[in-house]
Amino acid sequence: MEIVIKDELKNPLLNRTEIHFDCLYQGETTPKILDVRNKLVSILNADKKLLVVDKIKPTFGEGRADGYAKVYDSKDCLEEIESKHILLKNQEPQKEEEPQEESNEEKPEEE
């Protein structure tokens, strides 16, 4: 997967930088939002907690997708402005705690 930044626009009213990009993934599946987000963080040297990928729109049959992301100046601005569903789809999956193993002792059956 390769990401090419098409446009980077500073939006001082909303305290963020808006990024339009192309995602090239010839012969692969459409990349997940979290994968694109991690790649953009490395390209832009941005804080992972302040970058939000808004949308990825694949182009049929081309192995290319148009994307839109936003980098906020602060966590407060991010939480105040962004919709909850956008924040949820950019959230890292929570690691589930492993269930505690039950003892191997046999329990007496009640009749």
C-alpha positions in Angstrom: 0.0 0.0 0.0 1.3 3.4 -1.0 -0.2 6.8 0.1 0.3 10.0 -1.9 -0.7 13.3 -0.4 -2.7 15.3 -2.9 -3.6 18.4 -0.9 -2.9 19.6 2.6 -5.0 22.6 3.8 -4.7 24.4 7.2 -8.1 25.2 8.7 -7.5 27.7 11.6 -11.2 28.0 12.4 -11.4 24.4 13.4 -7.8 24.1 14.6 -6.9 21.3 12.2 -5.1 20.4 9.0 -7.2 18.7 6.3 -5.5 16.1 4.1 -6.7 14.7 0.8 -4.7 11.7 -0.3 -4.7 8.8 -2.8 -4.2 5.3 -1.5 -2.7 2.9 -4.1 -3.1 -0.8 -3.4 -2.9 -2.6 -6.7 -3.7 -6.3 -6.3 -4.5 -6.1 -2.6 -7.8 -5.7 -0.7 -9.0 -2.2 0.2 -6.9 -1.1 3.2 -8.4 -0.8 6.7 -8.8 2.6 8.2 -6.4 1.8 11.0 -3.7 0.7 8.5 -4.1 3.9 6.5 -4.0 5.9 9.8 -0.8 4.3 10.9 0.8 5.0 7.5 -0.3 8.6 7.6 1.1 9.1 11.1 4.5 8.0 9.8 4.4 10.1 6.7 3.2 13.3 8.4 5.1 12.8 11.7 1.8 13.5 13.5 0.5 12.4 16.9 -1.5 9.2 16.5 -4.1 10.5 18.9 -4.7 13.6 16.9 -5.1 12.1 13.4 -8.5 10.9 12.2 -9.2 9.3 8.9 -12.6 10.5 7.9 -13.2 8.4 4.7 -11.6 6.1 2.2 -13.5 5.8 -1.1 -12.3 3.0 -3.4 -12.5 3.4 -7.1 -14.0 0.3 -8.8 -11.4 -1.8 -10.7 -8.5 0.5 -10.2 -6.8 -0.5 -7.0 -6.9 3.1 -5.8 -8.9 5.0 -3.2 -9.5 8.6 -2.5 -9.1 9.5 1.2 -9.7 12.4 3.6 -8.0 12.8 6.9 -7.7 15.5 9.6 -5.0 16.3 12.0 -6.1 18.3 15.0 -4.0 20.7 17.1 -5.3 19.4 20.4 -7.2 16.5 21.9 -9.9 18.9 23.1 -10.6 20.2 19.6 -10.8 16.7 18.3 -13.3 15.5 20.9 -15.4 18.7 20.5 -15.7 18.7 16.7 -15.5 15.1 15.5 -18.6 12.9 15.3 -18.7 9.9 17.6 -18.9 7.4 14.7 -15.8 8.8 13.2 -14.0 8.5 16.5 -15.2 4.9 16.9 -13.9 3.7 13.6 -10.5 5.3 14.2 -10.2 3.7 17.6 -7.7 1.0 18.2 -9.3 -2.3 19.1 -9.3 -3.0 22.8 -7.4 -6.1 23.9 -9.7 -8.5 25.7 -8.6 -9.9 28.9 -8.0 -13.6 28.7 -10.6 -15.5 30.7 -9.3 -17.1 33.8 -8.9 -20.8 33.6 -11.3 -22.8 35.6 -9.9 -25.4 37.9 -9.8 -28.9 36.4 -11.5 -30.4 39.4 -14.7 -32.1 38.7 -17.7 -30.6 40.3 -20.2 -33.0 41.9 -23.4 -33.2 40.0 -26.6 -32.4 41.8 -29.5 -34.7 41.3 
